[in-house]
Each structure stands twice: as C-alpha cells, then as structure tokens.
C-alpha cells in the first residue's frame, strides 16, 4: 500500500513543484504527515462510524416501536 502512495507523492511533487524528489524524501514526507495528522484522521473516522451507527440504531428503534405499537408503514 505505501509503495503506491510513495509513487503518488513523487508524481504530485513533480507535477506541482516541477521537481523530482527521491524515494527517501517521499517516504520521509509520508511518515511526517502520518505522524502529524494520523491520529486526527483516525479519531474522525471513529466519530464518523459512531454517527453512522447511531443513525442506524435510531432507525431500528423507530421500526421496533412501529411493531410494538402495532403500527405499520
């Protein structure tokens, strides 16, 4: 997986800065940004998953109460 990301970094750097960088510099950039924002991305993904499951649970509860009260949609 990281190998493909390294190629994307190399390509991005060439396209945007018209400069070739080596693999070590590209790997260092990737490692730096993962260290810098990795926890924030991970935590946001957890929050997004939690929100999704809360929404799903809310819908399931509505269906449950519809059945419990004998109502049908």
ChimeraX commands (.cxc) that place a marker at each C-alpha (Angstrom):
marker #1 position 0.00,0.00,0.00 radius 0.5
marker #1 position 2.66,2.53,1.00 radius 0.5
marker #1 position 4.57,1.88,-2.21 radius 0.5
marker #1 position 1.67,3.20,-4.29 radius 0.5
marker #1 position 1.37,6.22,-2.01 radius 0.5
marker #1 position 5.09,6.92,-2.45 radius 0.5
marker #1 position 4.62,6.92,-6.23 radius 0.5
marker #1 position 1.72,9.34,-5.83 radius 0.5
marker #1 position 3.86,11.65,-3.72 radius 0.5
marker #1 position 6.63,11.53,-6.32 radius 0.5
marker #1 position 4.14,12.34,-9.07 radius 0.5
marker #1 position 2.46,15.11,-7.04 radius 0.5
marker #1 position 5.78,16.75,-6.28 radius 0.5
marker #1 position 6.82,16.62,-9.95 radius 0.5
marker #1 position 3.50,17.98,-11.19 radius 0.5
marker #1 position 3.13,20.76,-8.62 radius 0.5
marker #1 position 6.69,21.82,-7.98 radius 0.5
marker #1 position 8.37,20.65,-11.20 radius 0.5
marker #1 position 11.00,18.92,-9.11 radius 0.5
marker #1 position 11.97,15.30,-8.76 radius 0.5
marker #1 position 12.49,14.04,-5.24 radius 0.5
marker #1 position 13.91,10.69,-4.25 radius 0.5
marker #1 position 12.22,7.77,-2.59 radius 0.5
marker #1 position 13.74,8.54,0.79 radius 0.5
marker #1 position 12.43,12.11,0.74 radius 0.5
marker #1 position 8.99,10.92,-0.39 radius 0.5
marker #1 position 8.90,8.28,2.36 radius 0.5
marker #1 position 10.01,10.86,4.90 radius 0.5
marker #1 position 7.22,13.21,3.81 radius 0.5
marker #1 position 4.65,10.43,4.08 radius 0.5
marker #1 position 5.90,9.40,7.52 radius 0.5
marker #1 position 5.85,13.02,8.68 radius 0.5
marker #1 position 2.29,13.65,7.56 radius 0.5
marker #1 position 1.08,10.36,9.01 radius 0.5
marker #1 position 2.67,11.33,12.33 radius 0.5
marker #1 position 1.29,14.86,12.08 radius 0.5
marker #1 position -2.35,14.10,11.21 radius 0.5
marker #1 position -2.73,10.34,11.57 radius 0.5
marker #1 position -4.40,10.46,14.99 radius 0.5
marker #1 position -6.81,13.18,13.86 radius 0.5
marker #1 position -7.85,11.17,10.81 radius 0.5
marker #1 position -8.24,8.01,12.88 radius 0.5
marker #1 position -10.35,9.78,15.51 radius 0.5
marker #1 position -12.51,11.43,12.85 radius 0.5
marker #1 position -13.12,8.03,11.28 radius 0.5
marker #1 position -14.24,6.69,14.66 radius 0.5
marker #1 position -16.58,9.66,15.12 radius 0.5
marker #1 position -17.99,9.17,11.62 radius 0.5
marker #1 position -18.58,5.46,12.28 radius 0.5
marker #1 position -20.23,6.24,15.62 radius 0.5
marker #1 position -22.55,8.78,13.98 radius 0.5
marker #1 position -23.46,6.28,11.29 radius 0.5
marker #1 position -24.28,3.55,13.79 radius 0.5
marker #1 position -26.27,5.95,15.99 radius 0.5
marker #1 position -28.36,6.87,12.95 radius 0.5
marker #1 position -28.88,3.22,12.08 radius 0.5
marker #1 position -29.82,2.41,15.66 radius 0.5
marker #1 position -32.33,5.27,15.67 radius 0.5
marker #1 position -33.96,3.87,12.54 radius 0.5
marker #1 position -34.07,0.38,14.02 radius 0.5
marker #1 position -35.70,1.76,17.15 radius 0.5
marker #1 position -38.36,3.50,15.06 radius 0.5
marker #1 position -39.18,0.24,13.31 radius 0.5
marker #1 position -39.26,-1.55,16.63 radius 0.5
marker #1 position -41.72,0.93,18.12 radius 0.5
marker #1 position -43.84,0.75,15.00 radius 0.5
marker #1 position -44.11,-3.01,15.53 radius 0.5
marker #1 position -44.55,-2.71,19.30 radius 0.5
marker #1 position -47.49,-0.36,18.92 radius 0.5
marker #1 position -48.91,-2.38,16.09 radius 0.5
marker #1 position -48.37,0.39,13.57 radius 0.5
marker #1 position -47.30,-0.36,10.02 radius 0.5
marker #1 position -45.64,1.86,7.49 radius 0.5
marker link #1:1,2 radius 0.2
marker link #1:2,3 radius 0.2
marker link #1:3,4 radius 0.2
marker link #1:4,5 radius 0.2
marker link #1:5,6 radius 0.2
marker link #1:6,7 radius 0.2
marker link #1:7,8 radius 0.2
marker link #1:8,9 radius 0.2
marker link #1:9,10 radius 0.2
marker link #1:10,11 radius 0.2
marker link #1:11,12 radius 0.2
marker link #1:12,13 radius 0.2
marker link #1:13,14 radius 0.2
marker link #1:14,15 radius 0.2
marker link #1:15,16 radius 0.2
marker link #1:16,17 radius 0.2
marker link #1:17,18 radius 0.2
marker link #1:18,19 radius 0.2
marker link #1:19,20 radius 0.2
marker link #1:20,21 radius 0.2
marker link #1:21,22 radius 0.2
marker link #1:22,23 radius 0.2
marker link #1:23,24 radius 0.2
marker link #1:24,25 radius 0.2
marker link #1:25,26 radius 0.2
marker link #1:26,27 radius 0.2
marker link #1:27,28 radius 0.2
marker link #1:28,29 radius 0.2
marker link #1:29,30 radius 0.2
marker link #1:30,31 radius 0.2
marker link #1:31,32 radius 0.2
marker link #1:32,33 radius 0.2
marker link #1:33,34 radius 0.2
marker link #1:34,35 radius 0.2
marker link #1:35,36 radius 0.2
marker link #1:36,37 radius 0.2
marker link #1:37,38 radius 0.2
marker link #1:38,39 radius 0.2
marker link #1:39,40 radius 0.2
marker link #1:40,41 radius 0.2
marker link #1:41,42 radius 0.2
marker link #1:42,43 radius 0.2
marker link #1:43,44 radius 0.2
marker link #1:44,45 radius 0.2
marker link #1:45,46 radius 0.2
marker link #1:46,47 radius 0.2
marker link #1:47,48 radius 0.2
marker link #1:48,49 radius 0.2
marker link #1:49,50 radius 0.2
marker link #1:50,51 radius 0.2
marker link #1:51,52 radius 0.2
marker link #1:52,53 radius 0.2
marker link #1:53,54 radius 0.2
marker link #1:54,55 radius 0.2
marker link #1:55,56 radius 0.2
marker link #1:56,57 radius 0.2
marker link #1:57,58 radius 0.2
marker link #1:58,59 radius 0.2
marker link #1:59,60 radius 0.2
marker link #1:60,61 radius 0.2
marker link #1:61,62 radius 0.2
marker link #1:62,63 radius 0.2
marker link #1:63,64 radius 0.2
marker link #1:64,65 radius 0.2
marker link #1:65,66 radius 0.2
marker link #1:66,67 radius 0.2
marker link #1:67,68 radius 0.2
marker link #1:68,69 radius 0.2
marker link #1:69,70 radius 0.2
marker link #1:70,71 radius 0.2
marker link #1:71,72 radius 0.2
marker link #1:72,73 radius 0.2
view
